[in-house]
Amino acid sequence: MKTAMAEHDDSLGGRARDSVTGWWGRSRRFLAEVRNEMGRVTWPGKKEVYATTIVVILTSILFGVYLYGIDLVLNAVMAWVFRTFGTA
């Protein structure tokens, strides 16, 4: 890609050609490159997507329970502190 860009910039009519095609030409080139890259992507299978989804859900539940427990402990500690030392 660097070679193509260098050739494009080095040519005498490069700027004129770029201004003629403008954003339309750049957009077409971008979309062509996106299509090319999407063809190279390795997509996960159904089984892999299902497995990773289950892992994410279970991990979220475990962290939620863990944080809930921490919250209960900290609330109990703070309630004890306020009961013991009183509030002004």
N, C-alpha and C positions, 0 to 999 in steps of 0.2 A: 504494500500500500504506500510506503514511503516513496518507492520508485515512481509509482504512478503520480503521486502528488508532486514530486520533484519535476517530472517531465511536464506536468501541467503548469507549474509555476515558471519553469524556465522558458517555455515557448513564448514567442513574441506576442501572439494573440491570446494568451492565457487570460488576461484580465478582461479583455473585450468579450471573449467567449463566455467567461464566468458571469459577466454582467448581462449578457443576452439570455443565458439559461436561468440565471437568478436562483431564487429559492426553489423554483419548480424542478430544476435540474438537480440541485442538491438534495431535495426531498426524494426524488426518484432514486438517486444513487444510495441514499441512506436506507430506503425501504428495500432496495435490492440486496444490500449488505445484511440487513436484518433477516431477510428471507434465507440468504445463504447460511447465516449463523444458526438460524432455527433448524435447518436441516442437519446440522452437526450435533445438536443437543441429544443427549441420551436420556430419554424419558423413563421414569420408574414405572414398573408394572403395578397392576392392581394389588398384588400381594404385598409389595413393599410399601405402597401408600397406606394400605390398611394397617400394617404393622407399625409404621411410624406414627400414624394418627393415634393408635391405641397408646403408644409410649408417651406422646405429648399429653393426652388426656389424663393418664395415670399420674404423670409427673406433676401436672397442674393441681390435681386433687391432693397429692401428697404435700406439696408446698403450701396449699391452702390450709390443710389440717395443721401442719407445722406452725404456720404463722398465727393461726387461731389459738393454738396452745401457748405460744409466746405471748400473745395479747392477753390471754387470761391470767398468766403468771404476772405480767407487768401490772395489770389492773389490780390484782390482789396485793402486790407489793406496794403500790401507790396508795391503795385504800388503807393499808396498815400504817403507812407513814403518816397519812392525814389523821387517822384515828389516834395514833400515838402522840404526835406532836401538835395536833390541833391546827385549825386554820384561824387566821387573824380576822 
